């Protein structure tokens, strides 16, 4: 586990989190500072620092993350009205946790551009 990776510590059970889904590949938690009525974080159990660090062999993992996002949106009744999936890559884009993760936001109208 990389030093001080909060998501690796959540996976290891060292830090509590409100887990809403998990399987052998990913963990889904509620965001501590939600930006929408539904704001989840999906991250892989495998530590990948940024989107730029994804390898070809991670393609199935990324596809799985999107399938889990779809499942969560349906279960939380935000799929039909619409939801947003966001991944920030590097500091200039707002990445502050150095373990790849995807935000799933919904339950309100989204604006564009986002930021």
N, C-alpha and C positions, 0 to 999 in steps of 0.2 A: 504494500500500500504506500503510495507516495505520501510524503510528510504533509500533515495538516490538510489533507483533502477531506472536506466535510462530507461529500457524497460517499467516499470510501468508508468513512467512519460510520455513516448511517447504515451502509450495507453490512458492515461488521457488527452492528448493534451497539456501537460505542456511544452514539449520539441518538437520542430519541427523535422520532419524526412521525407525523401522521401519515402512515402508509395507507394508500387506498387500493393499491394493486402491486403484486410482485410475481415474477416467475423466474425461471432459470437464467433469463437474459437481462431483464430490466426491473427497475423499482420505480413506482409512481408515488409521489408525495404531494400533499397540499403545500403551496407556497406560504411562507411565514409572513410575507408582505404582499398580499394579493392585489393585483391591478384590475381585477374583474371579479364578478360574483363567483365564477369558477376560474381558478388559477392553479393548475397542476404543474409539476416538474417531472419529466420522464428522463431517467438517466440509465445508461447501461451498467451492469455489474462490472464489466471490463473497463478499466481505467483508460480513457482516451482523453488527452489533454484538450485539444481543440478540434474543430471540424477539419482543419488542415492536416491533422494527424490520422485521419481515417485512411485505412488502406482498402484495396480492392476486396480483401477477404472480409471487410466489415459491411459490405453492401447488404447482405441479408439482415444484419443487425439493425441497420438504419431502416430497412423496410419493415422489420418487426416493430420498431419504435413507432412508425406511422400507423401500423395496424392497431397497436395498443392505444394510440391517441384516438383513432376512430372509435374503438370500443368504449373508451372512457367518455367520449362526447355523446355517444348513444346512451350509455348508462346514466349520464348526468343530464340528459334531456337538453343538450345544447346543439346537437347535430343538425336538426332541421332549420333552426334559426341562423346557424353559422357559428364558426369558431375559428380561432387563429392558432397556428403552430409557429413558434418563434425559436430560432437558434442564433445566439450571438457568438461571433468568432473574433476573439481578441479584444483587448481593452477598449480600443476606439469604437467598437460596436456595442460595448456594454457588458462584455463577459467579465464576471468578477469571481467566478468559481472555475478553477482550472481542471474541470472534468466535464466533458461534453454533456449537455443537457438540452432538453426541449421544453419550452413553456407551452402549455395548452390553455388558452384563454377563451372564455365565452360567458354568456349570460347577460351581455349588454351589446349595444351596437359599437362596432369598432370604427375608428376614424382612419383616414389616410391622408397624408403619409403618417406612419406610426411614430416617428420621432426624429 
